[in-house]
């Protein structure tokens, strides 16, 4: 099993403290959405109970199939109605909480319908007694998923994950007579639904292959540092290249790669180190920077071979490989304009619609153009930006931060050991900055907004953000299927829990320069007082004077 190349997060993480309105209060009337969700749960619960006896001459398998179809249709209708209610829900309901409830129900209904279909197949004895080799492969796949979950899953929202209950469910699942892969897939979905995490899910081989098109490097590589290789893959680094050694930082590490990709065809393997690209040594380069080199810069010819990529294999030998720069057309997510503000000031407005592979470099270019045109202040508009590549979000935040500034923190079972994500500095601009947000500002956008505010670099204006701070890693399984697993969550530099909470803006509308500056100064004073205060551990037990 290898970590797939399209992992959309930097690494795993987290904690959570729900707001009052994120769950119904005791004795309070339930909302229509909550009531509908409860009804759907009841329908889903009955969906997987197969009929074991015939009724009026109708075979049991046919009865089960009919009940499955009816339950599935009811579930689809209920989900459509729930979605309509959600889209028209009052602002008082946090969007992320309502949407997550729907996602969780989708997982449960999917698992129940899967189970019912499996019962039909078993009752009808489709495919004969089954092949022993297929049965063994099915059991091994279920066992593989269980191992990944036990090693990496983080109950970031305290939804009720219980290790003892999980162990019991796993033992029951492995004790079943699994006939083939279809039975294994059904069992896996049922197990994952028991985690009660809306984002943890199983992906069929067909869907996983389509998902792999979302490739940051363009050649099928998932790159990371030596520390990320050790924590994410669970593999031991070669002797002499342990975390912290000079050799471990001489290039970026291959955490995983896509089956059938250009990198795999070139002979690159998991555990290799990329040492050189286009004649440029990669020592000290971040995985993000190397991915950008692989993609090529704006205007650079694509589809051409990269010059002498050097790779250090796991055994220590160095080889030259042949890699083609990918041919791709990536739309710019940035729109920049100069506006006239009050008092004759000139505002440089940067609308960033998503975090794709061009977000950082196009944002930097926009900042430079606007300042050259005479912009006095900058506005970064993240409204309706639902995220994208977290690595790009981090790089955009770094554009505005000085050296050493913390960008984001991670919490969780696996990510606790990850190094802090800081800005290399210096900032690309020191111009006053306002960040616009709303209830559709999510994920990577919230990381950027939180980093800029907590470092007293910008104020936020608009509506409370969406509240999506969970971190998912994507694992490729041995049969080509995939597993998306929640492994932690993000918090802002000051410790604000993004997930489910979102970020409360400083202003409801875009502030003037004086109001924004006062807010920045207040932030700096508060930050200075926190830094000046001695830690509790240093004062505890000291005699009073």
Secondary structure, 3 states (H helix, E strand, C coil): CEECCCCCCCCCCCCCCCCHHHCCCCCCCCCHHHHHHHHHHHHHHHHCCCCCCCECCECHHHHHHHHHHHHHHHHHHHHHHHHHHHHCCCCCCCHHHHHHHHHHHHHHHHHHHHHHHHHHHHHCCCCCCCCHHHHHHHHHHHHHHHHHHHHHCCCCCCCCCCHHHHHHHHHHHHHCCCCCHHHHHHHHHHHHHCCCCCCCEEECHHHHHHHCCCCCCCCCEEEECHHHHHHHHCCCCCCCCCCCCCHHHCCEEEEEECCCCHHHHCCCCCCCEEEEECCEECCCCCHHHHHHHHHCCCCCCCCCECCCEEEECCCCCEEEECCECCCCCCCCCEEEEEEECHHHCEEEEEEECCECCCHHHHHHHHHHHHHHCCCCEEEEECCCCCCECHHHHHHHHHHCCCCCCEEEEEECCCHHHCCCEECCCCCCCCCEEEEEECCCCCCHHHHHHHHHHHCCCCEEEECCCCCCCEEEEEEECCCCCEEEEEEEEEECCCCCECCCCCCCCCECCCCCHHHHHHHHHHHHHHHHHHHHCCCHHHHCCCCCC
